[in-house]
C-alpha cells in the first residue's frame, strides 16, 4: 500500500512512523516532510496548502490512501477535492472541519445542541472589537475567528492586556473576534477517532501552550504534552461522552456533515462540569507525539475503518503506560527566529525515547539544521509519568543547537510528576 501524508511537523513524523508498522505499507510520501521523515519516507516538495499541487501529485503517483492532518488544508477542502477525484482520504470534509476553522460556527453549533461551553460575545470586525474591549468583563479570553496555528488566543487578566490582545488579533486583518468567559479548572485534550457514528476516544492528554516555565510568556503551538491525565477519571470520561462527544458527533450528522477523522476536544474541567474550550478537526500537535506511542493497534487499519464507516469493527487498544513529550524550539519562538542552526545529539537522544522532527531540514553536506520555530521533540514512555518525563529530559539534554530552549516543567502539575 502506498500512502501520502500531508504536512511537515512533528505530528506528521509521528503518524508516518506509526503507519510503517503495517506490513502492507510499501511506500510513504510526506508533503512537504522534514529532516526526520526523509530518513524512512520520501519527502515531496509540495506545501500542505497547495491543493492543486497535491492533486497533481496524486494523479501522477496514484497513492492508495492520503492522510490529511494539518488544519489549513482541511479548511481549504483538500479532502473534498481528493475524494471527488477518487483518492481515498483520512480526514474530515471542509464543512465538517468548520468546527475548527470558524470559532463562531462552533459556538452556535454548541448552543444549538446544548453542548456545555463558555458564554461569549462575537465582534464582527476590528472596530466593533475595539469598542467592546472598553467595557467587556475582565478577565476574558479573546479568540480570532479563523485558524491561527494555535496562537490566535489571548488570555487577558487586565483591561490593558485585553486592549493589547485585541490590537494583536486585529493587526493581521479585519476578522471577527470572539470575547469569551474565562473558564477555570484543569484543561485536558481528548482526541477521538470517529466515523460519524462510532466514537473511540484516545487517552486524555494535557498540552502546555505557554512558551516558558510556570505557564508564562506568549501562547505557542504547544511546548510539550503528557498522557494520561490524572484528573480525567473514568467517571469524567463517561460524562464527557454523554454530554459532549456524542452530542457533537450526532449533531454533525444532523447538520448534514458527518465528521470522519480525528475530532479533538479541548476541555476545561470546571467546578460546574466539563466544558468545551474549542474543537480541532484533526490530530493535535504535540498531543499526537504523546498519545500515538501509546497506541497498541494498527493505525492504518483504524484510519481505513474510520474512512469507510466501519470503526465499530476496528481494534483500537492503548498501552497501560504513561507517555510524555518535550518540545525544543528556536530562540525567539513564537516570534521571529533564525534558521540554519546545526543540530547535534539526536542519535544519543534516541536512547531515551523517540525524537520526532518538526522544524528540521538537511543541508547539502547532510548536516541536520533548524528550519522552524518548533524544531523537534523527544517522546518517551514509562511505567509512571515521572519515569516518562525523566527519559524525555535525558533525551532533550543530549540534543544541542544554538538558541535552543524548552520548558523544564512539562507534566509537573500532575500528581507525583515533579522531577526530583
N, C-alpha and C positions, 0 to 999 in steps of 0.2 A: 504494500500500500504506500502511496506517495502523498505526502501531506505538506501543505503550505501553512505556515504560522505567520500571522500578520503582527508586526510590532518589533521593537528593538530594545526592550528593557529587561530588568531582572525577572519580571513576571513571565515574559515570553521565554527567557532562558529556562526557567523552572518548568514551564509547560512543555517545551520541546524536549527537555531531558526526560520528563516523565513519559512522554509519548514513545520514546525509544525503547521502553521496556516491553512493548508489544512486539512479538516476534514477526508479525506480519508487516511491520513497517520497514520498507526497504530504502526510503529516502525522505528527508525532511528539508524543505527550504524555509528560510526565515527572512521576511522582508520588513525592514532592512537588516535586522540582526545586529550583532555586536561582536566584540573581540572574544567573547566566550562561546557564543553559539557557533562560530566558524570552526571550532575545534571538532564538532561532530555533525554539523549541518552545513548546507550550502547557503551562505548569505546572498540575498538578492538586493541589488541597489535600487530599490523602489520604496519611496516614502509610504508610510502606513496610510496616509490620507490621499494617495494617488489612486483613485478608484479605477480610472481608465487604464493606468499602468498595470495595476494588479489584474484587471480583466484581460488585458493583452497577454500578460504572462501566462494566465490560466489557459487561454485559448491555444497558446503555443506549446505549453508543457503538460497540460491535462492532469493536474493533481486530482487525486481521488477524494480529497477532503481538505477544506480550508477552515482554519481556526482563526476567527477574528476576535481579538481580545481588547484592543485599546478603545477608549471612549469615542474619540474623534471619528474613525471610520464607521463605527456603529451608528453614530448620529448622522453621518452623511449618507447612510443607506448602502454600505458595502455588501451586507448580507443579501439585501433585496436584489441588488444588481447581479451578484454572482449566482444566486438561486434562479433568477429569471433566465440566466444563460446556462442553466442546468449544471452548475457546480455546487455540490453539497457543502453546506457550511455549518459550523458551530457558532452560534451567536444569535441574538435577537434581531428582528427587523427594526427598521428606523422608527416606526410608530411604537413598537414595544419598548425600544430604548429611550423613548421620550420621558420615561420615569426618571432618567438621569439628566438628559440634556435640556429639559425645561423644569426648573425648580417650581415654577408657578403651576404647571400642569400636575406635577407630583402632589402639591399641596391640595389642589382642587380634587384630585383623584382620591386622596386620603379622606377628605371631608365627605365626599360622595359615598364612600364605602365604610365610613365610621372607623377608620384606622387611626389609632392614637398618635398624635404628633404635636409639636409646639404651635401655639397661635402665631399669626403673622399678619403683616401688612405689606402689600405689593405696591411699590412706587414704579410707575411705568417708564419714567425717564429720569435723567440726572437732575433736572430742575425740580421735579416733584420730590425726589430723594433728598436734595439739599434743603428743601423747605421742611420736610418731615423730620429731618435729623435735629432740628431745633427744639422739637417738643416731644420726641419719642421717649418711651420709658427707658431707664438705664438700670442695670446693664442690659445689653441687647446683642444679638448676633446679626450680622449683615452678610448676605449671600448674593453673588452675581447670579442672574437667572440662567446663564448659559454654562458651557463647560469651561473649566479653568485649571485643569490638571491638578486638582486637589488643593489649589491655592486661592480659590475665589471666595474665601470665607474670612471674615474679621470678627473676632470676639472682643467686644468693647465694654470696658468696665466704667468708663467715664464719658462725659459729653465730649471732651476733647478727643478721646480715642474714636468716638463714634464719627465725629466730623472728619478726622483723618482717614478713617476707614472708608467713609463714603467717597471722599476725594480719590482714594486709591482705586476703588472699584469702578468709578465712573471715568477715570482718566484714560481707559483703553477704548472708550466708545460710549455712546448714549444707549446703554442697555438697561432693562428693568433690574431693580434691586429689591430683594426681599429683606424686610426687617422682622426678625423672629424673636419670640420669647426665649430667654436663656433658660434651658433646662439644667437641672443639677442631678448628679448621680454618676455612677460608673458608666463608662462608654465601652461598648463592645461592637464588633463587626461579625456578622454571621453571613457567610456565603452559602447559597443554596443552589444545587442543581435542580432545574425544573424543566419539564417538557410541556408545561401549560396545564398539566393535570397532577402528576406526581411531584412531590417536593422532598428533596433529600438534603437536609442541612449538613454542612461540614462542621467540624469543631469550631467553636467560637474563638475569635482572635481579638487581641487589642493592639491597635496601631498607636504610634507615637508621632503626632503631627508636627509638634513644635521643633524648631531646629536644635535647641540646646537643652542641656540637663535642667531638670526641675520644671519642664514644660514652659520654658522661656524662649523668647525670640519669635520670629515670624513663622507662619504656617508653611509647611513644605508638602511634598507629595507623600511623605512618610519616612521616618528615620529608623524604623525598626518595628518589630511586632513579635508577639508570642501567642501560643495556643497550647492547651485550652485556657480559659479564664475562670478563676475560682468562683466569682460571683454569678456566673451564668450557670446556675444549677439545673438539674433535670426538671424541677418544677417550673423554673423560669423558662426553660426551653419549650415546655408544653404550653405555657401561657402565650409565648411569642408565636407559636404555631397557630394557636386558636384565634388570637386577637390581631395578628399582624401578617404572618406568612400566608396562611390560607386565604384570608380576605383579599390580599394583594394579588395572588395568582388567579383566584376566581374572578376578581374584579377586572383583570386584564382580558380574560375571556369574554366577559360581558361587554367590555369596550370594543370587542371585535379585533383585538390584537394580542392573541395568546403569547405569553412570554416563554421562549425556548432558549436556554443557555444557563448562565450563572447570574442569579439575581442576588445582589449584595445589599444587605440590610445594615445600615449604620444606626445603632440603637443607643438610647440613653435609658438606663435602668433607674427611673426616678422614684421618689417616695410614693408616687401615685401609680406606679407600674411602668412597664416598658413603653417607650415611645420612639417613633421613627425620627431620626435626625435627617436622614436623606437616603435615597436609593442610589445604587450604582448598577449599571446594566451589564456588568462583566466582572471577571476576577479582579480583586483589589491588588494593589502594589504598595507596600511589601507584604500584605497578608498572605498572598499566594505562596511566597517564599517560606512562610512559616507553616502553612496548612498542607500544601501539596506533599512535603516529605512525610506527613502522617498518613497519606493515602495508601491503603494496603490492597487496593484493587486496580484493575487496568483502566487508566484514564481514557484511552482511546475508545474502549468499549462503552464506557459511561457516556462519552461525548456523542458517539453514534446513536446510542439508545435515546439520548436526550433529543437529538435532532429528529429521530424517527418516531417520536411519541411513545417509546417503549421503555421509559426509565423505570417503570414498576417491575420490569424483568431483569434489570441490571444488578449486578453485585457491587455494592458500594460499602466498603469496610475501611475503618481507620485504626491505626495503631493506638494502643492504650499507653501512649508516651506523651512527653512534653516536647515542644518544639519552639525555637526562637530564632530570630534573625536580626542582625545589626547592620545598618547601612553605613557605608563610608562615603563621604561626599567631598566635593571640591570646595576649597576656600571661597567664600562669597556666596555660596548657595544658600537660599533660593534666589538670590540676586545674581548679579553678573559674576562670572568666574572665568578663569583661564583654562584652556585645553592643552593637550600635548605633554602632560607631565608623565614621566616614565614610572610604571608600576612594577614593584618587585615583591616577592614573597608569597605569591598566590599559591604556588605548589606546596610550600610549607604550611600555609593556612588550610589547605585541603586535608591535612592530617586530623583536623579537629572538626570538620564538617564539610559542607558543600559551599563553594564560592559561586554565587550567581552574579554574572556580569550585567551591567546596565549601561553606563556611560563609558564604555571602553572601545578601543579600536587597535588594529595592528599597524605599526609603522612599516615603512619599506624594508627596514632591516629586521622585521618580525618582532620588534620590541612592543610590549603591551603599553599603551598610553591612555590617558584620560581623554574622554570626548564628551562628557556631560556633567551635570550637576550632581546627581546621584551616580556614583561611579560603580560600585558593586556592593554586595552584602554577603555576609557569612551566615549560613543557616546550619543549626545543629540540633540533634535530638538528645534527649536524656531521660532517665527514669523519673527525674524531677525537673521542675523549671530551673531550679538553682544549677543543676548539672548542665542542662542545655545552655544556659547563659554563660556558664564558666567556659564551656567549649567554644561558644561564639567569640567571647572576648580573647581567648587564646589565639583563635584564628585571625581576628582583627588585628591583634598585636603583631602578628607576623607580616602583615602587609604594609608596605611603605610607598608613599608618593608625596611629592611636595604639596603642602597645603591641605593634606588630608585631615578631616575631622569627623567625629562620630559622637553619639551620645553614650555616656557610660552608665546610664540608669534605665536602660530598656528592661521592662518587666519588674522593676524594683517595687512598684506599688502593690503587686500581688503578694499574697501571704507567703512568707518564707522565701521570697525571691531575691532578697538583697544579697549582694556579693559580700563575702566576708573579707 
